[in-house]
């Protein structure tokens, strides 16, 4: 379920008409519905009822905007982070360090040190080599590192190969048959406190069967480790539940079914359970609103050219996946078109031969289910500035990441000192200002709540008073 619905022929985000936002901030822009985020957290928590105080650690990589994280913090969520930048974002949004898990296969010594100094809940170690490195860092800081061993159960998640992480050939986790060896190593190394196991077999899962196989493997490992005298106190079951993108496909498993599976297989383990939902929480809570530049009649296809491109939403190009496309003001009738962006790549295609309402230049369209792995994976390819992000909460809305200007983009470069100074840059034409929208001129970054400098990346996704 989401909170984007048509009223009197116009698409709304909660109580706000999308054309009003587009007029104020320009296009393209991401729009997030706070009500959907809150609802999804509560549905997931309700699905886990009966489990003793489960930790719901939102996968920050899915959507790291600070306002999104602040909503989740207010809902009592923790965070699963995979970089120091994500750790800083989570802290800046008000998520307690004691509810943060640090995952990832390639943590640097600096990242480990930052996590330990922050006092996070645990570090999920993914190799024996990482354990040795973490020990050295912890000893150097005079700290004990709380560790869970990430297990690779060699289970096929049945998802896109690029987001499958549980097979033996994947880079993630410790092979299941080496986990006892890894636990003994962790116990022997100074500065480490092995506390449990972790698992994550992939994302956008369409069936619970792979999770059941993985959880059964994990249960057997817990029993084996305890038989060797290990104290297994925590288990991180990861995330991965899919969400509906294509209405023509069967819906993915409901959180209720997932919760029943967890209770059936894991309730008797006697451990504190953690979960890492990401896409499940924010995927349907976000859309990408863009404008039709023109409708082009090609030799064999009709093309709807949008002002959004693969640099703004790369999922269709990278994964070949479906996003529903809806007109913000739909007209009667139907047309078939291929939706593309202006980037100089044939791969800059959002949908091929899609049936849609008739569209013309200037019309607004929304690419649905874009709240996860959308803005966070955006780039400035073709020197296209990063787009604005907007949060809607009832009848209020705010820009929660200003649109980047071309001037800001160019200013990130540094001219080599031996090169001649460039001529003065001309003023951009007024038409570009109109496209960028007034929020593009909000360029100052406020300091982070945790004391970071104004230049820190987290300052770009900032809290702005709601209108």
N, C-alpha and C positions, 0 to 999 in steps of 0.2 A: 504493500500500500504506500501511496505517496500523497502529498498535499498540493499537487498541480492538477487543476481541474478547469474545464471550460464553463464560463458563465456568460449568458447573453452573447454568445458568439466570440468571446475573448478568453484566452488562456490566462489563468491566475496562478500565482504562487501564494498559497494560503489566502490572505485577504487582499493581496496587492495585484493589480493588473500588470502583466509583464510589459505591455507597451509603455506604461508610465516609467518603469525603471529604464527601459531602453532609451527613452527620450532624455532622461536625466544623465545617464552614464555612458551612452553610446553602446555600440556592439563591436565585437562579440563580448559576452560576459557570462561567467558562471553564476548560477543562482541556487542557493541552498535553502531548504525549508527546515527551520528549527523544529517544527512539530513532528516532522517525519523522523528526524534524528532521535528525538526523545522517545517517540513511540517505539522505534526499533530496539532501543536499549531496554525498554521496559518489557517488550515482548520476549526478548532473549533472556532477561533475568527471570521472568515468570516461567519460562521453559526449564530453567535450572532449579526450580523450587524443590525443596527437600534435601538439597546438597548443602553442607555446612559452609556458609560464608564464601561462596566462590568468588575469585578475583576475575572480573571482566576487564581485561587489559586491551584496550582498543589498539588495533594495528595502525600506528600513526602514518605509515607509508601510504595508506589508502587515501587519506586527506589530512594534511598537516596544518591546515589553516587554524590560526590561534583562536578564532571565535568558535569554530567547530569543536576544538579541543576544550574550550571553556564550557560549552554546553555539556560535554561528556564528563568533565570534572564535576560539574554541579549534579550530575546524575550518579555520582559515586564511582565512576569508572577509573581504572588505572590505565597504563599505556604499555604497549609493546613497541620498542624502538629498535632501529637497526643502524643508527649512527649517532654521533655526538650531537649533531644538529637537531635530530629528532628529540633527543633527550632534553636539550635546551628548550625546544618548543613546548614540550609537555610540561616542563617545570614552569615556564613563563605563563602557561595557560592555567596554572593552579592545580595540576595533578601532583599529588604528593610523591616524593621520591620513593617512599616505602611501598608504592603501588606500581612501580615501573620495572619492567623486565627488559633486559638488553639481549636481543637476538642477533644473528648474523654470522656468516662464515669467515669474515675477514676483519675482525675488530683490531684496531691498532693499539699499541701500548698507550698512546695518548687517550684514546677512547675508553680503554679499560680504566685508566687512572681517573678520568672524569666521572665515570659511573661509580667507582668505589668512593670517591670523594663526595659525591652527591648522596650516597647511602641508599642505593636502589634496592629493590626487593631481591632480585637475583640476576645473575648472568647465565645465559644458556650457552654452554660451551659446546662447540661442534667438532672438536678433534682433540686427540691426545697432545698434539703440538700446541694447540691453544691453551691447554691446561698448564703446560710448562711456562708459557709466556705469561699467563695470568698470575701464576705463582710468583714469578719474578717481580711483576708490577706490584702485587699486593704486599710482598715482603718489603719492597722499597718504600711503600707508603706506611708500613706498620699496621696494615689492616687485614681483616679476614674477608675473603671474597665468598659470598653465598653463591653456590654453583648448582645448576641442574645440567645434566648431560642430555644433549639433544640426540635422540635415537633416529637412525635411518632404518625403517622396518622393511625396506624393499617391498613396498606395496604400490601398485599402480593406481593412482587416484582417478583415472579415467577422465582427465581434463586436458586442456590444451598443453602440449608438451613444454611450452615455454614457461608455464606456471605450475608444473608438476614437480614436486620436491622430495617425494618419498621412495623413488626407485634407487636401486643400489648404484646406478651410474650417475646419480645426481651429486652435486658438490656438497649437499647439505647433510649434516649430522654424522654420527658415529655408527658404523655398521653394528647391527644388533648383537652379533656374536662377539664383538669386541667391547661391549659395554661393561662387563665385569672387570676386564683388564683396565679400562678407563677409570672405573670407580676406585679400584685399588690404587691407581696412580694418583688420583685426586686426594685420597686419604693420606698418601705418603708425602705429598708435596706441602711445604710450609705455606701458610697464607691462604689455603683453600679450605672451604667448608662444604663438602658435597652434601646436598640436601634432597635431591630428587632427580626426576627425569622430565624430558620435554619431547614433544613430537609435533610435526606439522607436515602433512603429506602433499599439500597443494591447495590451490584456490579455485573457486567457482565449481565446486563439486556438485554433480547432479544426482548422486546416489549416496546413501549411507553405507553401502556395503564395503567400500574401501576403508572408511573410518572404523567400521566394526572389526575388520581384519587387523588394522593398525592397533586399535585399543586392546584387542586380545593378545597381540604380540607384546604390548607394553605390560599388560597384567602378568604375563609369564615372566618377563624380565624382573618385575618387582619381586615376585616370589623367589626367583633365583638369587637376586641380590640379598634379600633378607635371609635366605638360607646360608649365605656366606657371612652373615653377621652385619650387613649394611643397614643403616637406619634411613629408610626412604620415607621422607616426610611430605614431599611436595610432588605434584605432577602437573605439568603444563600441557594441556591437550590441544593447543594451537587453535587454528581457525579453519576457514576453507569453505563454509557453507555457501552455496551459490544463491544468486538472486535472479529473478526473471528479467531477461533482456528482450527476448524474441517471443511475442505472444503466441506464435505458431508452435512453439515447443512445449513439452510437458513442464509444469512448474517444478522447481527444485524442492528438496525436502524442507518441510516446515520446521522452524525451531522447536516446536513441540515434539516432533518425532525425534529430533536430535537429542533433546533433553531426556526423553524416555530411554534412548540408547545409552546415554551416559549413566543414568541411574541403574540400568540393568547390568552394565558391564563394570562400572567403576565405583559404585557406592560402597562396596565392601573392601576397597583398597586401604582405607584408613589413612588417607592423605588429604592435604589441602589442595584443592583443584584450582587451576587457572585456565582461562580461555582467551583467545586472541582474535575476536571477530573484527573485521575491518569493512570490507565491501558490504557485508550483511547489514551494517549499521548505517552507512552513508551513501551506498550506491544509488538507491532510489530516491535519496534526499536531494539530489543535485541534477541540474540540467545545464546545457550550454545553449544560450540564446544568441542567435546570429541573424544576419540580414541577407536577403537575396541580392546579389550584385547584378546578375542578369540571368536570363534563361536563353541558352544557346542551342540552336538546332544543328546538331552534327550530322555527318553522313549517315550514320546508323542509329544514333541515340540522341535523345534530348538531354541536355545537361543543365542542372540548376547549380549555378556557381555561387557559393556562399562567401561571406567575408571572414568566416572561420576556416581554419585549415588544419592539416595534420600536426602542425607544431602546437596547436591549441588542444587538440584531442587526438592522440596518436593511436588509441586502441584499435580502431578499424584497420589502420595501416599495419600495425605491428602484429596483431593477433588475428586479423581477418574476421572480426566479430561484428555482431548486429547491435545497432542502436536504433530504436524507434525514432522517427522524425515526424514532428507534428507542427502544423501551421498554427501560429499564435492567433490569427484571425482566419479560420478556415472558410473557404467559399464552397458553394454547391458544385458537384461534379467531381470527376477524377482525371488524373493524368499520370503517366508513367515517365519517370526521369531518373537519371543518375546524378547523385548529389556529390559535388566536388568542391575543393577549396582552390585558392589562387596560387598555392605553392608550386614551384616548377618541378613537380614530380608526378608521374602517372599514378603513383601510389597514394597521392593526396585525394583519396576517394572515401566518402562516408557510407555510401550505399549505391548499389548498382540496380538499375531497372526497377526502382521502387515505385509502387502505386501510391499516389498521394493526392491531396486536394490540389486544384489548380493554383499555381504560384506565378508571381510576376516580380519584376525588379522592385526592390524596396520592401517587400513583405518580410515579416519576422517569422522565423522558424525556431523550434526548440529540439535539440538533440537530447533525448530522454536518457535517464539512468546514467548520468555522467558525474555523479558525486564522488565516485571512487576511481582512483587512477586516471583522473582527468587533468585538473590544473596542476597537480603534483608532478605529472610527467611531461608538462609542457616545456617547450624550448623557444629560443628566439631564432630558429632557422629562417633563412631568407631575410634576416634582420627585421623580423616581425616582433614588436614588443609583446610582453606578457599581458594577457587580458585581465580585466577587473574581475573580482569576486564579490558577490553580494549575498548577504544573509537576510532572509525574511523571517519575521517572528510575529505571527498574527497580522495586524495591519501596519506594523512597523518594518522598516528595512534600513540597512546600512551597507555602505561599501566597506568590506572587511579586507580587501587588498586593492589598493588603487591600481588603475591601469598604468603600466610602465610607458613612459614617453620615449620617442626616438632619441631625444637628447640624453635621457638617462641611460639608454642602451649604449649609445656611442661613448658616453663619458666613462663607461666601465673599461674601455681600452686605454692604454697608455702608449703615447708616442715614444719610440726609442729616441734617446737624447741626441743621437748623431744625425737624425733625420731633420729636414727643414720643417719649420713651423708651418702648419697648414693655413690656408687663407681663412678668414672669418667665415663661420657658417652662416648661410642665409637663413632668414626667418622662415619657418614652415608656413605653407599657405593656410588660409583660413579654413578651407575645406577639410584639411587634416585635423584641425582642432575640433571641428564639428563631429568628425568621425570618432575621435578619441574620447570626447565627452568631458565635462567639467571635472570629473574626478581625477583625470589624468594629471591635473595640475597640483594634486595633493601629493607632494613628493617627500615631505619630511618624515623621518622615521623616529618614533618615540623609543626611549630606552626600554630594555627588557625588564620585566618584573623581578628577575633574579639578579639584576645588577649588571647585565651585559651592556656593551656599548651600543650606540644608536646604529652603527653600521652592521650589527649582527643580522643574519638572514631572518631570524624570527620577527624582527621588527616590521617586515613587510606585511605580514598577515596580522594586522593589529585590530584591537577592539575600538570601534568608533561609536559614539552615542547614536542610538536608534532614532530615526526620524519620527 
